[in-house]
Amino acid sequence: MIRPTKHNARWCCGIFVIMLTWTGSITFAQDGDTAKKDGTGTKTVVTPKAPDKKAENQIKPRRTLDLSNPRATMQTFLLAMQDAAGERPERINDAIQCLNLSELEGDGADKSERAQRLATRLYTIVDKAGVRLDDIPEKPETLTHTVYSFEAGDKGIAGAQIVLAIDPVSSAWLFTPQTLSSIASFEQSVANTAKPEEATESDVPTARRSARAAMGGFLKAMNATPQDTETALYFLDPTGRDVEVWNVRGKEIAIKLKNVLDKIKEVVLLNIPDDPAGDTYVWYQSSDGVSRIALSRIAEASSLPKDWRYTPLKGEWRITPQTLDAVDEMYSEFEGQQIVQTLRDAGVEESLSLTMRLERIMPPRLREDFLGLTLWKWCALFLFIPLGWLIQLIAASIAAIVLRNWLQRQGLLLEATARRLTARSIGAVLTVLVWFYAIRFLALPEQLLGVLTRGLKLALGLTTVWVGYRVVDIIGGKIASTQAVHLTRFDDVLIPMLRKILRVLVVVVTLIFVLQWMGQELTTLLGALGVGGVALAFAAQDTIGNFFGSITVLFDRPFGIGDWIVMGEVEGTVERVGFRSTRVRTFYNSVITVPNAKMINMSVDNYGARRFRRVRIMLSLTYSTPPEKIDAFCEGIRELLRLHPYTRKDYYQVYFNQFAASSLDVLLYAFFDVPDWSTELRERHNLFLDIMRLAKRLGVEFAYPTTTVWMQRAGRGDGAGAEEIERFPADPHAVGVTYAAELFEKMYGKPTNKPGPVVIESSPRSQRSSNDSST
């Protein structure tokens, strides 16, 4: 990657802006096209331009009324009523032109209103009677033609007919006055003979309950302003097609199909059956019988993914898959033809996608096939390679500059290599996105398009994981640099583990979304993960136990990095805590790896968590030491504890504790308030040396284990003992009590009150004495 400088950064920014402008113009030309709508609701896609106030005030083109023969009159009437029922209610006036109103009473607005009601009622009767245009001749043998004859019903009129005849005044074929005067009888007859509609599946939408409804819904979506290709796809049956390919090419297929429909003939919805349970309806079939446009009912549940929005439901009517397969061939066949005259009279023009426009402006040489693909598409595919490299270069350069400035503002330190990799990952994502959306404009063969689409989706997932990895590093650096986050030393463990957890989550979540994006059902993925998780749990029980052990360590925080701990036979300082194990550096400089699963049930003695370090020793004095010296020696040690800077001043004990076999033992029980073990050793050293100096000053000698052997002649001891016993008072208990009472009274006075508890003196007596003497 080229290192970003001010010069090439400006150059890259300029090229990137140009590319964005070009890409935006292409996208806008495809998705932002507006539609010009005429009276029929049919639209023409045109390039967006500034609104023209004059054009808004222009009258929409009027259809040419063809009343030259019975079929033309019926078609004109049906199309006019079809438009009037849609978005052009004014078209009912054209339908009235198909009626012979010579015998209709009234005039002015009243007559016009009655004529509109007659046209509407006649349209309903023709629909229920099942009149078809194909059954009406273009060249009748007589001057009248019976469109439909009603049979006599319970209350009907025998021989009632719908008749078209030539008007002697205008020479146009019109519905006769007798037909109009018999509409009430027609309605009654139709009501008596109408068959009840069969119930359809409850979950089938009304817009797709029959062939007529499906064709009408498709045309309504394609004639909308702007063109609603998303809705139009719900009326096409994608059974047997690749889901990924359909998501890319479905809209273009819908546009091509609408283009073909407009060039074959105008769709008369009333001529399409409205039976929900009818047979397949063929609207058009080529002379060779290969290509045809047909609608059929979905008889069985589709094999497509159930959560896919375009998956057809059982009982729906849709345009058949065979029709969709032949759309490209039919579009090529009718490409050079014009839209039918009636639609052109209404101002309808071709609706083309961006790919179709590009195809038409290409020179004939580039439109030739080569290895199953036109030459201009091969050129575009090879052009995408340098285009992607250029986008990657520009995006990476801009990302590197922005990231560097942001890190400087935040006061974060990130290695140049990490910044470069982060910028490259962002550039890679943008490159894949450009490739992914660029191939949509080429209308590639479905097999090749499916492979490229899945490959680019996989590449997009991998590059997204790459970006996630880099972003996690930046987030971890941000957290690590925040002083407020470091509450304890264990945060030095938590932050690296948080980075690892975020990386795992980035990978898992991205893979799930990519797999779902590539067409895999989410429920299937979760089920597979559940089954795989059970199998993995049995196969990796120790690993899972270690993982939960690490979670326990994270939440309980029994120790931190650098703490001196003892776990069973393991003793040392904590060096690292991972997902699986904890590493302890022993005092002989080896490393012991302890599985985290053991920490769930193992007691951990954390010496590093101590605030005070205890010292408990016995100072053994010789038996020849006088009591006064023992008392002075104990008080002197207390004064040393009060004077030493690292000793705990609020709690210590120094007392003559026991008579040992060869010594008089003084208990020293105190605590050091030190930050580490080295300081503790130094303070122990200083305190013990001061105790030795105090003992030497007082003349107190330390005892060591000795054994004294007394030797005397036989018999002499008996006589001497006998003399002492004879001289001892007769009541030895009384003598002991008397001597003890005199000694206690001499030392402590008369025992009138019980002494209070021991009070630890926190300030040195030597300072108090000097202060008292000075005052």
C-alpha positions in Angstrom: 0.0 0.0 0.0 1.2 3.5 -0.8 1.9 5.5 2.3 -0.5 8.5 2.5 1.0 11.9 2.0 -0.6 15.3 1.6 0.0 15.2 -2.2 -1.4 11.8 -3.0 -4.1 12.1 -0.4 -5.5 15.1 -2.3 -5.2 13.2 -5.5 -6.9 10.2 -4.1 -9.7 12.3 -2.6 -10.4 13.9 -5.9 -10.6 10.6 -7.8 -12.8 9.1 -5.0 -15.2 12.0 -5.3 -15.4 11.5 -9.1 -16.1 7.8 -8.6 -18.8 8.5 -6.1 -20.4 11.0 -8.4 -20.3 8.5 -11.3 -21.6 5.7 -9.2 -24.4 7.9 -7.8 -25.4 8.9 -11.3 -25.7 5.3 -12.4 -27.7 4.3 -9.3 -29.9 7.3 -9.7 -30.5 6.5 -13.3 -31.6 3.0 -12.4 -33.5 3.4 -9.2 -34.5 7.0 -9.3 -36.3 7.0 -12.7 -39.7 8.6 -12.6 -42.7 7.5 -14.6 -44.9 9.5 -16.8 -48.4 8.3 -16.5 -51.2 8.5 -19.0 -54.8 7.9 -18.7 -54.5 4.1 -18.7 -52.1 4.0 -15.7 -49.4 2.7 -18.0 -46.0 4.4 -17.3 -42.9 5.2 -19.2 -39.6 5.3 -17.5 -37.7 8.5 -18.3 -34.5 10.1 -16.9 -35.3 12.5 -14.0 -35.3 16.2 -14.9 -36.4 19.4 -13.5 -40.2 19.8 -13.2 -41.8 21.5 -16.2 -44.8 23.6 -15.2 -46.0 23.7 -18.8 -45.9 20.0 -19.1 -47.9 19.7 -15.9 -50.7 21.8 -17.4 -50.8 19.8 -20.7 -53.8 17.5 -21.3 -52.9 13.8 -21.2 -53.1 12.1 -24.6 -56.5 10.6 -25.4 -56.9 7.1 -26.7 -58.2 6.6 -30.2 -61.6 4.9 -29.9 -61.9 1.9 -32.3 -65.5 1.1 -32.9 -65.0 -0.4 -36.4 -66.1 -3.9 -35.6 -67.7 -5.9 -32.8 -64.5 -7.1 -31.3 -62.9 -3.6 -31.4 -66.0 -2.1 -29.8 -66.0 -4.7 -27.0 -62.3 -4.2 -26.4 -62.7 -0.4 -26.3 -65.6 -0.7 -23.9 -63.8 -3.2 -21.6 -60.5 -1.2 -21.6 -62.3 2.0 -20.8 -64.2 0.5 -17.9 -61.0 -1.2 -16.7 -59.2 2.2 -16.6 -62.2 3.9 -15.1 -62.2 1.3 -12.2 -58.5 2.1 -11.7 -56.8 5.5 -11.6 -58.6 7.2 -14.5 -62.3 7.6 -13.7 -62.7 10.0 -16.6 -62.3 7.0 -19.0 -65.9 6.1 -18.3 -66.9 8.7 -20.9 -65.1 6.6 -23.6 -67.1 3.6 -22.4 -70.3 5.6 -22.9 -69.2 6.2 -26.5 -69.7 2.4 -27.1 -73.4 2.6 -26.1 -76.3 3.6 -28.5 -78.1 6.1 -26.3 -80.6 7.2 -29.0 -83.6 5.9 -26.9 -82.3 7.0 -23.5 -84.6 9.6 -22.1 -83.4 12.8 -20.5 -80.7 15.3 -21.4 -77.7 17.1 -20.0 -76.1 16.0 -16.7 -79.0 13.7 -15.9 -78.6 11.7 -19.1 -74.9 11.5 -18.7 -75.2 10.2 -15.1 -77.7 7.6 -16.2 -75.4 6.6 -19.1 -72.5 6.1 -16.6 -74.7 3.8 -14.4 -75.7 1.8 -17.5 -72.1 1.4 -18.6 -71.1 0.2 -15.1 -73.9 -2.3 -14.9 -73.3 -3.6 -18.4 -69.6 -4.1 -17.5 -70.6 -6.2 -14.5 -73.0 -8.3 -16.6 -70.3 -9.0 -19.3 -67.9 -10.0 -16.5 -70.4 -12.4 -14.8 -71.6 -13.8 -18.2 -68.0 -14.8 -19.1 -67.9 -13.0 -22.4 -64.5 -13.4 -24.2 -63.0 -11.2 -26.9 -61.7 -14.2 -28.8 -65.3 -15.4 -29.3 -66.3 -12.1 -31.0 -65.5 -11.8 -34.7 -63.7 -8.9 -36.3 -65.6 -9.3 -39.6 -69.2 -10.3 -38.9 -71.4 -11.6 -41.7 -74.4 -9.4 -40.7 -74.9 -5.9 -39.5 -75.6 -7.2 -36.0 -73.8 -9.6 -33.7 -75.2 -11.3 -30.6 -72.5 -11.3 -28.0 -74.3 -13.3 -25.4 -77.8 -15.0 -25.0 -79.3 -15.5 -21.6 -81.4 -18.6 -20.8 -84.7 -18.1 -19.1 -84.4 -18.1 -15.3 -87.0 -18.2 -12.6 -87.7 -14.5 -13.1 -85.7 -13.9 -16.2 -86.7 -13.2 -19.8 -86.4 -16.0 -22.3 -84.1 -15.1 -25.2 -82.6 -11.9 -23.7 -79.4 -11.0 -25.5 -76.4 -8.6 -25.5 -76.2 -7.3 -29.0 -73.8 -5.1 -31.0 -75.0 -3.4 -34.1 -74.0 -0.8 -36.6 -75.3 2.7 -35.8 -76.8 4.1 -39.1 -75.8 7.6 -38.1 -72.1 7.1 -37.1 -71.5 3.7 -38.8 -69.9 2.6 -35.5 -70.6 -0.8 -33.8 -72.5 0.0 -30.6 -74.5 -1.8 -27.9 -78.1 -1.6 -29.1 -80.8 0.3 -27.2 -82.6 -3.0 -26.6 -79.5 -4.3 -24.8 -79.5 -1.3 -22.5 -83.2 -1.4 -21.8 -82.8 -5.1 -20.8 -80.0 -4.6 -18.3 -82.2 -5.1 -15.3 -83.4 -8.5 -16.7 -79.8 -9.4 -17.5 -78.8 -8.7 -13.9 -81.6 -10.9 -12.5 -80.8 -13.7 -14.9 -77.1 -13.6 -14.1 -77.9 -13.6 -10.4 -80.1 -16.7 -10.8 -77.5 -18.6 -12.9 -74.3 -17.6 -11.2 -72.3 -20.4 -9.7 -71.1 -20.0 -6.1 -67.4 -19.3 -5.9 -65.2 -22.0 -4.5 -63.4 -21.3 -1.3 -59.7 -20.6 -1.6 -57.0 -21.0 1.0 -57.4 -18.6 3.8 -53.8 -17.3 3.7 -53.9 -16.6 0.0 -53.9 -12.8 -0.6 -56.9 -11.4 -2.6 -54.5 -9.8 -5.1 -53.4 -13.4 -6.1 -56.6 -15.4 -5.8 -57.1 -15.8 -9.6 -55.4 -15.4 -12.9 -57.2 -12.1 -13.5 -56.2 -10.8 -10.0 -52.6 -11.8 -10.5 -52.2 -10.2 -13.9 -54.0 -7.0 -12.7 -51.7 -6.8 -9.6 -48.6 -7.2 -11.7 -49.7 -4.5 -14.2 -50.8 -2.1 -11.3 -47.3 -2.4 -9.7 -45.5 -1.9 -13.0 -47.7 1.0 -14.0 -47.2 2.8 -10.7 -45.3 6.0 -10.3 -42.5 5.3 -9.6 -42.4 1.7 -10.9 -42.9 -0.7 -8.0 -40.9 -3.7 -9.1 -40.7 -4.9 -5.5 -44.4 -5.6 -5.4 -44.5 -6.8 -9.0 -42.1 -9.7 -8.0 -44.8 -11.1 -5.8 -46.8 -12.0 -8.9 -44.0 -14.0 -10.5 -43.3 -17.7 -9.6 -39.6 -18.1 -9.0 -39.9 -21.9 -8.4 -36.8 -23.8 -9.6 -34.6 -20.7 -9.6 -31.6 -19.7 -7.5 -32.7 -17.4 -4.6 -29.5 -15.4 -4.8 -29.9 -14.9 -8.6 -33.5 -14.0 -8.3 -32.8 -11.3 -5.7 -30.4 -9.8 -8.3 -32.2 -10.4 -11.6 -35.9 -10.5 -10.5 -36.5 -6.8 -11.1 -35.0 -6.9 -14.6 -37.1 -9.9 -15.5 -40.2 -8.1 -14.4 -39.3 -5.0 -16.5 -38.6 -7.2 -19.6 -41.9 -9.0 -19.1 -43.8 -5.7 -18.9 -42.0 -4.6 -22.0 -43.0 -7.7 -23.9 -46.7 -7.4 -22.8 -46.9 -3.8 -24.1 -45.6 -4.9 -27.5 -47.9 -7.9 -27.9 -51.3 -6.4 -27.1 -53.1 -4.5 -24.5 -54.2 -6.5 -21.5 -57.9 -6.8 -21.1 -58.4 -8.0 -17.5 -62.0 -8.9 -18.1 -60.9 -11.4 -20.8 -58.9 -13.3 -18.2 -60.7 -15.9 -16.0 -61.4 -15.0 -12.4 -61.9 -18.6 -11.3 -59.7 -19.3 -8.2 -59.7 -23.0 -9.0 -59.4 -22.8 -12.8 -56.8 -24.3 -15.1 -53.6 -22.7 -16.3 -54.5 -19.6 -18.4 -52.3 -18.9 -21.4 -52.4 -15.2 -22.3 -50.0 -15.4 -25.3 -48.3 -18.3 -27.2 -45.8 -17.9 -30.0 -46.5 -19.5 -33.4 -44.0 -22.2 -32.8 -45.5 -22.9 -29.4 -42.2 -22.6 -27.6 -42.7 -19.2 -25.9 -45.8 -18.3 -24.0 -47.0 -16.1 -21.3 -49.2 -18.0 -18.8 -50.6 -17.9 -15.3 -51.2 -20.9 -13.1 -52.3 -21.9 -9.7 -49.7 -23.1 -7.2 -50.9 -26.6 -6.5 -48.3 -27.7 -3.9 -46.2 -26.1 -1.2 -43.1 -24.5 -2.7 -39.6 -26.0 -2.1 -38.2 -22.5 -1.7 -37.2 -21.2 1.7 -40.3 -20.5 3.8 -38.9 -17.3 5.3 -38.1 -15.9 1.8 -40.6 -13.1 1.0 -41.1 -14.2 -2.6 -41.9 -17.9 -1.8 -45.3 -18.6 -3.3 -48.1 -20.0 -1.2 -50.3 -22.9 -2.0 -53.4 -21.7 -3.9 -51.9 -18.5 -5.2 -52.0 -17.6 -8.9 -48.7 -16.4 -10.4 -47.0 -16.0 -13.8 -45.5 -19.4 -14.5 -41.7 -20.3 -14.2 -41.7 -21.3 -17.9 -42.8 -17.8 -18.8 -40.0 -16.3 -16.8 -37.5 -18.7 -18.4 -38.6 -17.5 -21.8 -38.6 -13.8 -21.0 -35.1 -13.1 -22.3 -35.9 -14.9 -25.6 -39.2 -13.0 -26.0 -37.6 -9.7 -25.2 -34.9 -10.3 -27.9 -37.7 -11.2 -30.3 -39.8 -8.1 -29.6 -37.0 -5.7 -28.9 -37.1 -4.1 -32.3 -40.9 -3.7 -32.4 -42.9 -0.8 -31.1 -45.5 -0.8 -28.4 -49.0 -1.6 -29.6 -50.9 1.4 -31.2 -53.5 1.8 -28.5 -50.8 2.2 -25.8 -48.7 4.5 -28.0 -51.8 6.6 -28.5 -52.1 6.9 -24.7 -48.4 8.1 -24.5 -46.9 4.9 -23.2 -43.2 4.4 -23.9 -40.8 1.6 -23.2 -39.7 1.0 -19.6 -36.0 0.0 -19.5 -33.6 -0.9 -16.8 -30.0 0.5 -16.7 -28.6 -2.7 -18.1 -31.1 -2.7 -20.9 -30.2 0.9 -21.8 -26.5 0.0 -21.8 -27.1 -3.0 -24.0 -28.9 -0.8 -26.6 -26.2 1.8 -26.8 -23.4 -0.7 -27.3 -22.0 -1.1 -30.8 -23.1 -4.2 -32.6 -19.6 -5.6 -32.4 -19.6 -5.5 -28.6 -23.0 -7.1 -28.5 -21.7 -10.3 -30.1 -21.6 -13.5 -27.9 -18.3 -14.9 -26.8 -18.1 -17.9 -24.6 -21.7 -17.4 -23.5 -21.3 -13.8 -22.7 -21.4 -10.6 -24.8 -18.1 -8.8 -25.4 -19.1 -5.6 -23.6 -19.8 -7.6 -20.4 -16.4 -9.3 -20.6 -14.9 -5.9 -20.9 -16.8 -4.6 -17.9 -15.8 -7.6 -15.8 -12.1 -7.0 -16.6 -12.6 -3.3 -15.9 -13.9 -4.0 -12.4 -10.4 -5.3 -11.3 -8.5 -2.0 -11.7 -11.6 -0.1 -10.5 -11.6 -2.1 -7.3 -7.9 -1.6 -6.8 -8.3 2.2 -7.3 -11.2 2.3 -4.8 -9.2 0.2 -2.3 -6.3 2.6 -2.6 -8.4 5.8 -2.3 -10.5 4.4 0.6 -7.4 3.0 2.5 -5.6 6.4 2.1 -8.5 8.4 3.4 -9.2 5.9 6.2 -5.5 6.1 7.3 -5.5 9.9 7.4 -8.8 10.0 9.3 -7.8 7.2 11.7 -4.4 8.9 12.5 -6.1 12.3 13.2 -8.7 10.7 15.4 -6.1 8.7 17.4 -4.1 11.9 17.9 -7.2 13.7 19.2 -8.0 10.9 21.5 -4.4 10.6 22.7 -4.2 6.9 21.8 -1.1 5.1 20.7 -1.5 2.6 17.8 1.3 1.1 15.9 1.8 2.2 12.3 1.3 -1.4 11.2 -2.0 -1.7 13.0 -3.2 1.6 11.5 -2.2 0.5 8.1 -4.0 -2.9 8.4 -7.1 -1.1 9.7 -7.1 1.2 6.7 -6.6 -1.7 4.3 -9.5 -3.6 5.8 -11.8 -0.7 5.3 -10.7 -0.3 1.7 -11.2 -4.0 1.2 -14.8 -3.8 2.4 -15.6 -0.9 0.1 -13.9 -2.7 -2.9 -16.1 -5.9 -2.3 -19.2 -3.7 -2.0 -18.5 -2.0 -5.3 -17.9 -5.3 -7.0 -21.0 -6.8 -5.4 -23.3 -4.1 -6.7 -21.5 -3.6 -10.0 -22.2 -7.1 -11.3 -25.9 -6.4 -10.9 -25.8 -4.1 -13.9 -24.4 -6.7 -16.2 -27.3 -9.2 -16.4 -24.9 -12.1 -16.3 -26.0 -15.7 -17.0 -27.8 -17.1 -13.9 -25.3 -19.8 -13.2 -22.3 -17.5 -13.3 -24.2 -14.8 -11.4 -25.0 -17.2 -8.6 -21.3 -18.2 -8.2 -20.1 -14.6 -8.3 -22.8 -13.4 -5.9 -22.0 -16.1 -3.3 -18.3 -15.6 -3.7 -18.6 -11.9 -3.1 -20.9 -12.3 -0.2 -18.3 -14.6 1.4 -15.6 -12.1 0.6 -17.7 -9.4 2.2 -18.1 -11.4 5.3 -14.4 -12.1 5.6 -13.5 -8.5 5.1 -16.1 -7.4 7.7 -14.5 -9.8 10.2 -11.2 -8.2 9.3 -12.5 -4.8 10.0 -14.1 -6.0 13.2 -10.8 -7.4 14.4 -9.1 -4.1 13.8 -11.9 -2.1 15.5 -11.7 -4.4 18.5 -8.0 -3.6 18.8 -8.8 0.2 18.7 -11.6 -0.2 21.3 -9.3 -2.2 23.6 -6.6 0.4 23.3 -9.2 3.1 24.1 -10.3 1.2 27.2 -6.8 0.4 28.3 -5.8 4.1 28.0 -8.7 5.3 30.1 -7.5 5.8 33.7 -11.0 5.6 35.1 -11.4 2.1 33.9 -8.4 0.8 35.8 -10.1 0.2 39.2 -8.1 -2.9 40.1 -5.1 -4.8 38.8 -7.5 -7.4 37.6 -8.6 -5.0 34.8 -5.3 -5.9 33.2 -6.7 -9.4 32.8 -10.3 -8.3 31.9 -9.3 -6.0 29.0 -7.3 -8.6 27.0 -10.1 -11.2 27.7 -12.7 -8.6 26.6 -10.8 -8.2 23.3 -10.9 -12.0 22.8 -14.6 -12.2 23.5 -15.4 -9.3 21.2 -13.3 -11.0 18.4 -15.2 -14.3 18.9 -18.5 -12.4 18.8 -17.5 -10.5 15.7 -16.6 -13.8 13.9 -19.8 -15.7 15.1 -22.3 -12.9 14.4 -20.7 -12.1 11.0 -20.7 -15.7 9.9 -24.4 -16.1 10.9 -25.4 -13.0 9.0 -23.4 -14.0 6.0 -24.8 -17.5 5.9 -28.3 -16.1 6.2 -27.6 -13.6 3.6 -26.4 -16.4 1.3 -29.8 -18.1 1.5 -29.5 -20.3 4.6 -32.5 -20.3 6.8 -31.9 -18.9 10.3 -33.9 -21.6 12.0 -31.8 -24.3 10.2 -28.6 -22.5 11.3 -29.8 -22.3 14.9 -30.9 -25.9 14.9 -27.5 -27.0 13.4 -25.7 -24.9 16.0 -27.9 -26.6 18.7 -27.1 -30.1 17.6 -23.5 -29.3 16.9 -23.3 -27.6 20.3 -24.5 -30.8 22.1 -22.0 -32.9 20.2 -19.3 -30.3 20.9 -20.2 -30.2 24.6 -19.6 -34.0 24.9 -16.4 -33.9 22.9 -14.9 -30.9 24.6 -16.1 -31.1 28.2 -12.7 -30.0 29.6 -12.5 -27.1 27.3 -16.0 -25.9 28.2 -15.2 -26.4 31.9 -12.1 -24.3 31.5 -14.1 -21.6 29.7 -16.7 -21.3 32.5 -13.8 -21.4 34.9 -12.4 -18.3 33.2 -15.8 -16.7 33.5 -15.8 -17.4 37.2 -12.4 -15.9 37.5 -13.6 -12.8 35.7 -16.6 -12.3 37.9 -15.2 -13.4 41.3 -11.8 -11.8 40.8 -9.9 -13.9 43.3 -6.6 -12.5 42.2 -5.0 -10.1 39.8 -1.9 -10.0 37.6 1.2 -10.0 39.7 -0.5 -11.4 42.9 1.3 -14.0 45.0 -1.1 -16.9 45.3 -1.1 -20.4 46.6 -3.4 -23.0 45.0 -2.9 -26.5 46.4 0.8 -27.3 45.6 1.1 -24.3 43.2 2.7 -21.2 44.6 3.9 -18.1 42.8 2.9 -14.9 41.1 0.0 -14.7 38.5 1.5 -14.0 35.1 -1.5 -14.4 32.7 -5.2 -15.4 32.7 -6.6 -16.9 29.5 -9.8 -18.6 28.4 -8.5 -22.0 29.1 -5.8 -21.7 31.8 -3.9 -19.4 34.2 -0.2 -19.2 34.2 1.7 -18.8 37.5 5.4 -17.9 37.7 6.9 -19.8 40.6 9.6 -18.4 42.8 12.2 -20.7 41.2 11.2 -19.0 37.9 9.3 -21.8 36.2 5.8 -21.4 34.8 2.9 -23.6 35.9 -0.2 -23.8 33.8 -3.4 -24.3 35.9 -6.6 -25.2 34.1 -9.3 -22.7 34.9 -11.8 -25.5 35.5 -9.9 -26.4 38.7 -10.5 -22.9 40.2 -14.2 -23.5 40.5 -13.7 -26.0 43.4 -10.1 -25.1 44.5 -9.4 -22.7 47.3 -7.0 -19.9 46.4 -4.9 -18.2 49.0 -4.1 -14.8 47.7 -1.1 -13.4 49.5 -1.0 -10.5 47.1 -4.4 -9.3 48.4 -3.0 -8.8 52.0 -3.0 -5.3 53.3 -0.9 -6.3 56.4 1.9 -8.9 56.6 2.0 -10.7 59.9 5.0 -11.5 62.0 4.6 -14.0 64.8 7.6 -15.3 66.7 8.7 -16.5 70.1 11.6 -14.7 71.7 13.2 -17.3 74.1 15.0 -15.8 77.1 17.1 -17.7 79.7 15.6 -18.8 82.9 18.1 -16.7 84.8 16.4 -13.5 83.4 14.9 -11.5 86.2 11.1 -10.6 85.9 11.9 -6.9 85.9 14.1 -7.2 82.8 11.5 -9.3 81.1 8.9 -6.6 81.7 11.3 -3.9 80.5 12.3 -6.0 77.4 8.6 -6.4 76.4 7.8 -2.7 76.8 10.9 -1.8 74.8 9.8 -4.0 71.9 6.4 -2.3 72.0 8.1 1.0 71.7 10.1 -0.2 68.7 6.8 -1.3 67.0 5.4 2.2 67.7 8.5 3.9 66.2 9.1 1.8 63.1 7.4 3.4 60.0 6.1 0.3 58.4 4.5 -1.4 61.4 0.9 -1.4 62.2 0.3 0.9 65.1 -3.3 0.0 66.1 -2.7 -3.7 66.7 0.3 -5.6 68.2 1.0 -8.0 71.1 4.2 -8.4 73.1 3.9 -10.5 76.2 5.7 -13.1 78.3 3.8 -16.1 76.9 5.0 -19.4 78.2 7.5 -21.4 80.2 9.3 -23.6 77.7 11.5 -26.6 78.4 14.7 -24.6 78.3 13.5 -20.9 78.1 11.1 -18.2 79.0 9.2 -17.4 75.8 8.0 -13.9 74.9 5.3 -13.7 72.1 5.9 -11.1 69.5 2.7 -10.7 67.3 2.7 -7.7 65.0 1.9 -6.6 61.4 3.8 -4.8 58.7 2.0 -2.4 56.4 4.1 -2.8 53.3 3.4 -2.9 49.5 5.4 -6.0 48.6 7.5 -8.8 49.9 10.9 -7.1 49.4 9.8 -4.2 51.7 8.5 -6.7 54.2 11.9 -8.5 54.4 13.7 -5.3 54.8 11.5 -4.1 57.7 11.7 -7.5 59.4 15.5 -7.2 59.2 15.5 -3.8 60.7 13.0 -4.7 63.5 14.8 -7.9 64.5 18.2 -6.1 64.7 16.7 -3.4 66.9 15.3 -6.1 69.2 18.8 -7.7 69.5 20.3 -4.2 70.3 17.6 -3.7 72.9 18.3 -7.1 74.5 22.0 -6.3 74.7 21.3 -2.9 76.2 19.1 -4.4 79.0 21.4 -7.4 79.6 18.8 -9.9 78.5 20.2 -13.1 77.1 18.5 -15.3 74.5 18.2 -18.9 75.5 18.9 -21.9 73.3 17.9 -25.6 74.0 20.0 -26.9 76.9 19.9 -29.8 79.3 21.1 -29.5 83.0 22.2 -32.7 84.9 22.3 -32.6 88.7 24.5 -35.1 90.5 24.6 -35.8 94.2 25.6 -38.6 96.5 23.1 -41.2 97.6 21.4 -40.7 100.9 22.5 -37.1 101.3 19.6 -35.8 99.4 17.2 -37.7 101.6 18.6 -36.2 104.8 18.7 -32.7 103.4 15.2 -33.0 102.1 14.0 -34.3 105.3 15.5 -31.3 107.2 13.8 -28.8 104.8 10.5 -30.5 105.0 10.7 -30.5 108.8 11.5 -26.8 108.8 8.6 -25.9 106.4 5.4 -24.7 108.0 2.8 -27.3 108.7 0.3 -25.7 106.3 2.0 -25.2 102.9 -1.3 -24.0 101.2 -1.6 -21.1 103.6 2.0 -20.1 103.1 1.5 -20.1 99.2 -1.6 -17.9 99.5 0.0 -15.5 101.9 3.2 -15.1 99.8 1.1 -14.6 96.5 -1.2 -12.0 98.1 1.8 -10.0 99.5 3.5 -10.1 96.0 0.4 -9.0 94.1 -0.3 -6.2 96.6 3.3 -5.0 96.3 3.1 -4.9 92.5 -0.5 -3.9 91.7 -2.0 -2.7 95.0 -5.2 -4.0 96.5 -7.5 -5.8 93.9 -10.5 -3.5 94.4 -11.5 -3.0 90.7 -11.3 -5.2 87.6 -8.7 -3.7 85.1 -10.0 -2.6 81.8 -9.2 -4.2 78.4 -5.8 -3.7 76.7 -5.5 -0.4 74.9 -2.9 -0.3 72.1 -0.9 2.9 72.3 -0.3 4.2 68.8 2.1 7.0 69.6 5.6 6.3 70.8 6.1 6.8 74.6 9.5 8.4 73.9 7.9 11.2 72.0 5.2 11.7 74.7 7.8 11.8 77.4 9.9 14.4 75.6 6.9 16.5 74.9 5.7 16.2 78.5 9.2 17.2 79.8 9.3 20.2 77.5 6.0 21.5 78.6 
